[in-house]
Amino acid sequence: MNKHTAELLEKHFDTAFAAPDGIKKLRELILTLAMQGKLVPQDSNEQPAGELLKEIEAEKQRLVKAGTIKKPKPSPPVTEQEKPYALPMAWKWVRFGEIAQHNSGKTLDGGRNTGLPRRYITTSNVYWGKFQLNNVREMLIREDELDKCSARKGDLLICEGGEAGRAAVWELPEEICFQNHVHRARLYKDVNPYFAYRFFEKINASGEINKYRKGVGISNMSSKALASIAFPLPPTSEQHRIIAKIDELMARCDELEKLRTAQQGARLTVHAAAIKQLLNIAEPDQHQRAQAFLAEHFDELYAVKENVAELRKAILQLAVMGKLVPQNPDDQPASALLKEIEAEKQRLVKEGKIRKLKPLPPIKPEEVPYALPQGWEWVRLGDIGYTNIGLTYSPADVSETGIPVLRSNNIKNGKLDLSDLKRVQMQVKESTLVHDGDLLICARNGSKALVGKTALIADLTEPMAFGAFMAIFRSRFNPYLLHFINSPLFRKMIDEVNTMTINQITQDNLRSTISPLPPLAAQRQIVAKIEQLMKLCDSLNRKIDATTTKQTEFLNFLVHAQLQKYRTEQTQQASHSKAEVIDLATYRASIGCYAFSKLANAQYFGRTAAAKVIYLAQAYVGLELDLKPEREAAGPLDAWIYDFERQGQERSWFEVNEKTLANGRKKTEYRCLSALSEPAAKAEVLMTPGQRTEFDRLIYALAGKKTEEVEIIATLFAVWNDFLIDGVQPTDAQIISDVRENWHERKARFTSDALSQWLEWLRMHQFVPQGRLPRTIQQGQFGFGVHKASMT
């Protein structure tokens, strides 16, 4: 490992501790450096991998001659296109099938299997780097089948199904049988199985393994796919050094994770203890000490969302205990409110507007969880409000028109969400309609945690019903009762009575539930204070999100910058320095002529397409053109293209023709001349074989595209690439938004759906950016551009 790599990892160990997924990213970086030959130093005196391959071939021939293995089919060489990066001189790209004899195991078939009962493992026993053997089963396996379907110490076992590619080395001295959904890879000669395991771990972390998986959800990896995997093979001794260094660094990651888990656990435990004291009404001095402690350690304790969630619960619990706002003995007591409610009930019954309900039982002393402040009263919800269950309907009643029916998914974060409404075409009773001010409650749900979630109905724009799994509660105290129903006290009460298999709140449960009722003036103060403190909790969560995003982006930037540095080093090692061969102007002209010669007969080839191909030659292929592309209306453009046009005409490489289209716009086209062939041929020498292969693939992919399509492809690539240069892994939505809003006003003509389809085209054709410079800049801007999304 060189000095720069060592320094980088030391920096990352500190940074990874802070970032949410930092340790995970650090592990991926360690594996990436290992598989690129950057983790340990090379030794020029060691036998190169090419010699090891010759020894492996000799071993295969010996095993074939002995009848131990069948003669393997020759593997096609790894193409330049398949090589994701350049390897050190003594390494070799090989197919996995060249270095390992592999096969899948025994099929479980109770009706046909014969032999003795033997223990066997399935994909459920194979974890990354280890085996879980608590539930190992047995199947009948004959003696003559053991050679094919049993693993011995040092074999690499790889999942064929499930999470295809998940792997571990069998380390126990006794052999174990394995099922047909597991591959056994027995490495030839001196190929280290632990190095092979770390390789699978690396391509899984980076997502490269998906190229060899098939299936959606439950994937699989066939023997053919496994054999075809491109594998970087180091010299034997270097494999051992790499494994030792990986193990050392991964052990440090393990210690970091333990320390982080312990730190977070301690933070949660300390916070829980402080909150418990805060809620302790028996000892007021503890309450005061807890408040002081939380204030003193506020920033530290509320740096994690789990504690903010507990703070929300504590706020609601303090509210319903009468400890959130000061009490005013002059407020009209709740007992007076109860008398008013009772008088109103009798009037409504007498007028025939409501039916007389059976009285609820008085509240027993053992039902009361704690004493209330003066002026408060314990009441049953059924005594202070009205409840009803909702509308039952069938799938046949669902219609695009009709009355909306509110369901559980229409309650989000304590508020009504009307983004996903279901409508029914049927007669609806008045009792199943909601009114402004009602509480809408999820009364039944497959998830116990969702039962009881509640929203306050407000600002209805049309009549709405509520579904049969919902309930409404109608009371003059609903703004306060909304917070009571969301409080831990209500949850505890419902959980105690709701012991049925079905997770639900019945009408009887709801009516008989007891609630602390404050004076009306205190209710208003409580609601206002809760809303104020919940906004504080929202701001804490936003602060946590902002901090973790910055930490993640910083780590991404560091990792990306280092890998970009390595790619640049590899490119320089793989090709001659342009300064030593020719000057930049000649190099650029040669590459431009090469592109023009390939595109000469393309139907839509003109200045726009030419400029985009030249941009991609640097940003995708990696040719060192030193471009500074601007965010022009038609996509990334470096003004060098105009100099190249003048040079091409002066040297008779091509003619430049201006055409006026039917819409009045002008189009620049080229007619290539015979003199173009000489500088084009020079470009073939200046490019490495890999660069030439990728450049040709790019040119042929774009040759048949219309001008506007090339514009879209290059712009999407540029935006995506810019994000990566900035250390951000963008979503499709971020890329599309940046194209339409942050590039040029003319880009708004492309719909999000159209841009999304071309992003899929880039992925399907494997034109995925790697964050390679140059970064595009705004017109007239000197230096690097900035995404508007990050300018906050």
N, C-alpha and C positions, 0 to 999 in steps of 0.2 A: 504494500500500500504506500503510495507516494505521500509526501509531506502535505500537499494540498488536500488530498482525500482525508488524511487523518484529522487535519484542522477542520474540515467541513463536518465530519461526523461528530467531532467534539462540540461544534456549534449546534448541530442538530439535536444532540442529546438534551441540551438545555432548552432549545426552542420546542422540541417535541413534547416536553413535559407540560408546556402551557397550552398547546393547541389541542382541540377536542379529539381529533383523529391523528394527532402528531406521532404517537408511538407506532401506530399502524403504518403511517407514511414512512417513518424512519426505517421500519423493517423492510418495506418495499425498496427503499433506496439502497439498503445494505445488499439485498439480493440482486438488484439491478447492477450495482458496481461489481459484484462478484461475478456475474455472468458476462460482463463486458471485459473482464480481466483487469479491473481497476482496484481491486480490494487488497491484493497482495502483490509484491514485486515479482517480475518475471526473472528467471535465471537462464541465461543464454547457454549454459552448460548442460541443461536438462534435455533429455530425449524429447523431440517435438512430437506433437499429436499424430503427425503423419506416420511416424515410425510405429506408434502404438496401433494405428489402424492396420498396418501391415501384419503386426503380431496377432491382432484380432482375426484377420482373414486367415492366417495360418491355423489358428485355434479352431475356427469354423470348419476348415477342411479336415482337420484331425477328428473333430466330433462327428462330421458327416461320414467319414471313413469308418469310424467305430460304430456307426449306427445309432449314436446317441441323439442326434438331431437330423431332421430332413434338410436337404440342400436348400438354403434360403434363396428366394428370388433376388436378383440384383436390384438395388435401390437406385432410383434416378438421382443424379447429383443435385445438391441444393442450389437453386438458381440465384442469380444476383438479386432478383426481385424479392425472393423469400428472405434474404438476409436483412434483419432489421438494423444491424450496425456492423461496423468493422471489428474484427478480432485481432488480438496480438499476433505477432508473426508465427509463434510456435503453436497456435491453436488451429482447429479445423472445424468448419461447419459440416455436420454429418446428419444423416437421418437416424432417428432413435432406433429404428429397426436394424441399423448396421451395428449397433453396439450392444444390443440386448436380444436374447431369445425370449419371446413372450407368448403367452397363450392364456385363454380364460379357463375357468375351472369346471366343476361338475354341476350338472343340472339336477335340481331336486325334483324327483318324480317318484312319489311313494308307491305307485303301481308297478314301476319297472326296475327301480334301483335294487341291486342285490349286493351281498357282501357283508362286512362287519360294520356295526355302528361306529362312526368316527366323528370327532369334533370337527366342525368346519365354520369358517367365517364368511360373512356376507358384507355388502357395502355398509350395513349399519354398524359393523364392528370397526370399520376403517375410518380414522380421523386423520387430520393433518398431522403427520409426524408421530402418531401413536395409535394404539389399538385399545378398544374397550371390550374386554373379554368377560364381562359379568353375565352376559346372556348368550353365550355360545351354545349352539344347538348341535344335534347329531344327525347324520344321514348314513344310509347304507352305501359303502364304497368298497369295491373289490380291490384285491391286492394289486392286480395288473393295471389299475387306474391311478394308483398313488403317484407314480412318477410324473404324470401330467397335472394332477390337481392337488399337489401338496407343496407348501413353501418351506424352505429351510432358512437357516440363519443367513442374513445378507441379501435375501431376495427383496425386491421392491414390489409391493402390492399396490395396484392402481385401480380405482373404481371405474368400472365400465359404464355404470348407470348412476342414478342419483345425482350427486355433484361430480359429474364425470371428470376424472383427472386427479381427484383427491387421493393422496398417496402416503405411504409410510413404509419404513424398512422393518422387516421382521427380524427381531433381535434375540428371540428366545432360542435356546439350544434345541428344544424339541420341535419337530415339524408340525405343521398345521395344514389341514385341507381347506380348500376355498371353493366358493360357488362360482357359477358361470358368469355372474355379473362383476367379477373381480379379475383383473389381469395380473398375472405373475410375470414380472420382468427380471430375468436372471442376467446380470450384466457380464459381458465377456471380459476375459483377461483382467486388466488392472483398472477398469472403469469403476470408480468409487460409487456405490449405491447411494451414499448420503449426498454426494454431489448431484446425482440424478434427481434425488428427492427435492433438494433445494431448487433445482431448475424448475420442476413442476410447481413448486410453491411460488416461484417468481412469475411464471407466465400466468398463473391464476391471479396473483395480485395485480398484474398489469392488464389483465383481460385478454392477453394474446391467446390464451387457451381456448377461447370461444371459437376461434377459427377451426378447431378440431372437434368441437362438440356439435351434435345435432339434436334437434328437438327443442320444444318450448316448455318451460317449467321444469319437467324432469328430463334432463339431458342425457345423452349417451355418447360414448367414444368407442368406436369399433376398433378391432385389431388393425385394420388397414389405416385408419386415421392415426392411431397411436404410432404405428411404424413410420408414418410420413412426417412426423414432427421434426422441424429443423432444430438441431441440438448443438450448442457450442462446446466442443471437446478440448480441454486443456491438457498439457502434459500430466502424467500420472502424479508426480511429486507436487505439482502445483495444485492439483485437485485436493490433496490432503491439506495443504496450507490454507487453501480457500475455506475448506470445511472448518478447520480449527478457528480461523478468524471469524467466520459467520457465527459459530457457536459462542465465541467470546462476546461478540457484539449483541447477539440475541439474548444472552444471559443478562447483559446490561439493560436491554429493553424489558426483560422480565422483572428485574429489580425496580425499574422505573414504574412499571405497571403496578407492582405491589405497593410501592411508596405512594403512588397517586391514589390507588384504591383506599389505602389506609388514611391518607390525608382527607379524601372526600368523606370517608366513613366517619372520621373524627369530627369533621365540620358538621355533618348531619346530626351526629349524636349530641354534640354541644348545643346545637340549635334546638333540638328536640327537648333537651333538658331545660333550656331557658324558656321555651314556649310553655312547657308544663308548669314551671314556676309562675309564669305570667297568668296562667289560667287558674292557679291555685287560690281559691277564695277564702280558704280557712286561715291563711297566714298572709296578711297584707304586706308585711315586710319583705316576704319572698317576691311578691308581685313587683314591689318597687326595685328590688335588687335585679330582677329579671329585666325590667325596663332599662335600667342603667347599663346592664351588661350588653343588651342588644344595641343600644345606642353607641357604646364604645367600640363594639366589634362589627358595626353595621356593614361596612364595605367588604370585610372578609367573609362574613356569614352569608351575605346575599350576592355572592359571586357565582352561585349555582342555582339553577331553576328549581331544583327539588325544595330548597329552603324557601324560595319565593312562593311556591305552591302551599307549603305549610303555613307561611305567613298569611296567605289569603284565608285559610281555614281558621287561623287564630283570630283574625279580625272579625270574622262572622261569629265565632264562638263568644268573643268578648262582647260583641254587640248584643247577642241574645241573653247574656248574663247581666247586662246593665253596667258594664265596665268600660264601654268605649267612649261615652260622652258623660259629662257631669249631670247629676240628677237635680231637678228643681222641685222642691217640696210644694211649691205653689201651683204646679201643673194640675189640671183636672185629672183625678186618678182614673185608672182603667176600670174600676168598679162602676163608675158613673157611665162609662161607655157601654158596659154590659147591660145596664138598665135601659139605656136608649135603644140598644139592639133588640132587647126582649120586647119592648113596647112596639118597635117597628114591625117585628115578626107578627105579633098579635093583630096589628092593623092589617097587614097584608093577607093573613089567613082569613080575617073577617071579610075582606074585600074579595076573597076568592082568587087572589093572584098567586098564592103559593099554598101547598097543602100542608097540613099540620103534621110534623114529623114526631116520631117517638122520641121522648126526652133521652138525652145521653146520660150515662151514670155520672154521679159526682166524682171528682178527682180524689183519689185516695192518697194519704200521706206517703205511702211507699212508692207511688208513681212519680213523685216530685224529685228531680235529680239534685236541686240546690235551691237555696233561699233566694228570693228576688228583692230588689230594692223597694223602698216604700213607694206606694202608688202603682206598682205593677201587679198583675194577676196571672195565675196559671189558668188557662182555658182550654177547652177542646175545640179543634178547628170547626167541627160541625155546629158549635154554638155561636160562632162569629161569622160564618159564611156558608155558601151553598156550593155543592159539588155535583157533578154529573159525568157519566161516561159518554163516549162518542159514538160516531156513526159507523154502522156495519155496512159494507158494500162488497160486491163481487167483482172479479176482473171484467165481467161483461158491462159493468156500470162505468168503467173508466173511459173517459172521452177527452179529446183535445179541448172541447168546450165544456161548459158547465161550471159548477161551483167548486172552488178549491177545497181540498180536505187536508188539514194540517196533520203532519205525522212527526215521528221522533226526529227525523233528519232535518226538520224545519226549526229545531232548537239548537243553536250554536252559541256557546260561551254566554249563556243566560239571556240571549236575545233571539228575537224571531228572525229567521232567515228564509226569505221567499224565493231563493234562486232555483229551487227544485220543487215546484208545486205539482201535485197530482190532482186532476179534476175528475168529477163524476157527474153523470147526467142522470139524476134521480130526484125523487121527492125527499126533501130534507126537513126534519122536525126543528122547531124553534129551539128545543132543548139541546140540540147538537151544534148550534151556532155559537161562535165566540163573539165577545164584545170587547171593545177597548177597555182596558183595565183588568181583564181576566188574567189569571195565571194559567198557562197551558203546561200540563205536567205529563211527562212520560210515565205511564202507569204500568206498562208491561213491555219487557224487552228481553231478548236472548242474553244480553249482557247485564249482569247485576249492577255494574257500575253506572250504567246509563239509566236505570230505573230511578225516577225522582228528579231527573234534570228538568229544569223549569225555565220558562220565559214569560215576561210580562207583555201582554198583547197591547199594542199601541199603534195609532195611525193607520187603521185599516182603510183600504181604498175600495173594497168591495166585500160583500158578505162572504164569510168563510165558515166551514164546518171543521170539526176535529174528529180524527179517526177513533175506532173502537179500542185501540191500545193506548189511547190518551185519556186524560181527564182534565176538566177545568175546575178552578176554584174561584168563586166570586165573592169578594168581600171589600168593604171600604178601607181595609188595612193592607191591601195587597202590596203596595210598594215596600212596606216593612216585611210582610210575610214572604215575599220573594227571597229575601236574604235569610229568613229563618229556614225556609225549605232547602236552601243551598248550604246551610250550616252543618257542621259535624253532629250537632245535637239531633237534628231531624234524621240524618242518616242513621245514627245509632238507634233511634227509636224504631225506625222502619225495619232495620236489620233484625231487631229483637223480635218483632211480631211476624216478620215475613220469613217463615221457616219452610215454606212450600218449595217443591221442585221448580215450579215456574217462578221466575223473577217478576214480581208484580206488587203494586199497591192497590188494594181493593178500595171501593168507596167506604166500606166500614172502617178499614185501616185509617184512611185519610180523615174521616169525620171524628174518629175517636182519639186521634193523635193530640197530645197536649202541647201547648205552645205558651211561652212567656209573652204576655201582652203588656207593653209599656203604655203610659199616657200618650195621647195623640201628639202632643208637642214634642215629647221625647222621640217618638217614632220618626218625625220629620228630621230631627237632629241626627238620629242614628243613620237614616238613609243617606243624608248629605255627607256624613263623615265616612261611611262605607265607600261611597262613590269617589270621594277624595283619595282615600287610602288605596282603593283598587287601581286608580290612575297611577299612583306611586308604584304599585306592583307591576303594572304594564311597563312603566318606564324602566324599572329594574330589569325586566326581561329583555327589553330592547337594548339596554346597555350590555347585558350578557351576550346577546346575539352579536352586537357590534364588536365586542371584545374578541369573541371566539372567531368571528369572521376575519378580523385583522390578524389574529394569531395564525389561522389556517392559511390565509393568503401569504403571509410572511414566510411560513414554512414552505408553501408551494413555490414561492419565488426562489428561495434558497436552493431547493431541490432542483427546480427547473433550470436555474442558472448554472448549476454544476453540471447537470447532464448535457446542457447546451454546450458548455465548455468542452466536455469530453467528445461530443459529436464533432465539434470544430477541430479538435486535435486529431481525431480519427480521419477526417476529411483531408487534413494537411498531410497526415502520414500516408494516406492512400494515393495521393496525387502529387505531382510536382508543383512547387510553388510557382504561381503565375508570374510573379515578379522576376523569377529566374529564367523563365522561358520567353515571355512576351510582355509588353506593357498592357495596362488595363484597357485602353482604347481598342487595341488590336484584338484582345481577347473578347471584349464585348461584341465587336463587329463580326468576329468569326461565329460566335454563338447565335447572333441575330441572323446571319446568312444561313446557318444550319436550319434554324426554325423556318425561315422563308422557303428554303428549298423543299422542306417536307410539306409545307402548307400551300405550295404554288398552285395546286389544282383544286383546292378546297373551294366550294361554291361561295361561302360567305366570308372569305378571307379578306380582311382589310385592316385599317389602322387599329380599330378597337380590339379585334381579335389578336393582332400582333402584339400590342402593348400588354394584353393580359397574359399571353403565352410567355413573354419575356419576364414579366413579374413572377409567374409561377416557376420559371426556370430557376430563379434564385430562391424564392420562398418555399417551394416544394422540393425541387430536385436538389438544391444546395449549390448551384453554380455561383461562383464568387464574382458577381457582376457589380457589386457595390451600388445598387440602386437605392433611390430614396423616393419611393412611390407616394404620390399624394392621393387624397380621397376625392377624385374627380367624379363628375356626373356619371361617366360610363364605367366607373370602377377604378382600381388602382392603376396609376399612370406616372411614369417617370419621364420628364421632358427629354431624356436622352433619345427617345424614339424619333423625335424631329431631327436631331443631329444625324441619326443613323439614316433617315430618309435622304437627307442632303448628300451624305457620303455615298450611299448606294447609287444615287443618280450620277454623281460625279465619276464614280469608278465603273459605271455601266453594269452594276450587279442586278439592278431591276429598274423598272419605270414606275413612277407614281402618277396615278390618274385620279382626278377629282370628278365625281358624278353628282348630279343633282337629282334627288329622288322625287317621287310624285308628291310627297308631303312638303317639299321645299327644302328639306334638310340635305346636307352634303355628305357624301360618303367617299372615303379615300381607299383606293384599291391599288394593288401592286401587280406588275407583270414581270416575272423573273426572266433574266437573260443568262446566256451561257457562262459569262464571267463569274456568276455566283458560285459555281461549283468549286473553285479553288479555295476561297475562304471557308466554305461549308465543309470541305474535306479536312481543312486544318482543325476545325472544331472537334472532329472525331478523335483526333490525337490528344486534344487538350482535356477531354472528358475521361473519367474512369469508366470501365465497362458498366459498372452499376449505375453511374449517372446517365450514361447514354441510354441504357435500357429503360430507365424511368422517364427520361425526357421523351423518348420515342413513344412510350406508352401514353404519356400525357398528350402529346401532339396528336396521336391517332384518335384518342378519345374525344378531343375537341374539334377535330377536322370537319366533322359533319354537322356541327352545332351552328345554329343561327347566331348572329352577332349579339342579340339580346341575351341568349342563353349563355354564351361565353362570359358576358358581363356579369350575369347573376352568379355563375360558378366562381369566378375570380373574386367577386366582392364578398360572397359568403366565406370563401376560404380565407380572405384577408382579415375579415372581422374575427373569425374563429382563431386564426393565428395570432392576431393582436392580443386577444384575451389571454392566450397561453403565454405569450411573451411577458404579459403583466402578472403572471403567476396565478391566473384565474382559470378554473375548469368551467367553461360556460355551459348553461343549458341551451337547448335549441331556442327557447323563448328569448333568452338574452341575445343570442346571435341575431335572430330575426329582428328584434326590436332595435338593435344597434344599426343594422342595415337600413331600416326604414326611417329611423329618427336621427341618427348621429352621423350619417354619411353625407348625403346630398338630398335636397328636396325632391329630386326626380325619382329617388328610390322608393318613394311612397306609392308609386304606381304598381309595384309588385305586391301582391297579396301575401299574407302570412302563410296561407295554404300552399301557394306556389313555391315560396322560399323553403318551406318545410320539405316539399318533394325534392328540391334540388340538394338540400342537405343530405337526404337519404341517398341521392345519386352519388354524392361525394363518398359516403361511407361504403356504398355497394361496390364502387370502383376503386376503393382503397386509396382515395386521394385525401387522406386525413392529415391536417397540419400537425407539425411537431413543435411549434413555437420557434421556428427558425427565423432569424432576422432576414429582411428588414421589417420594421414596424411601419405601417402607413401613417402619414401625417396629414393634418388638415391643410387645405390650400393656403399657401403663404406662411405656414408655420415652420419655424426652425426648431428642431429638437423633436422630442417624442410627443405624440398625441396622448390624450387622456380620455377614457370612456366617461361619458356623462353620468353613467350609473355610479361611478366612484367619486364624483365631484359633489360631496355632501359636506 
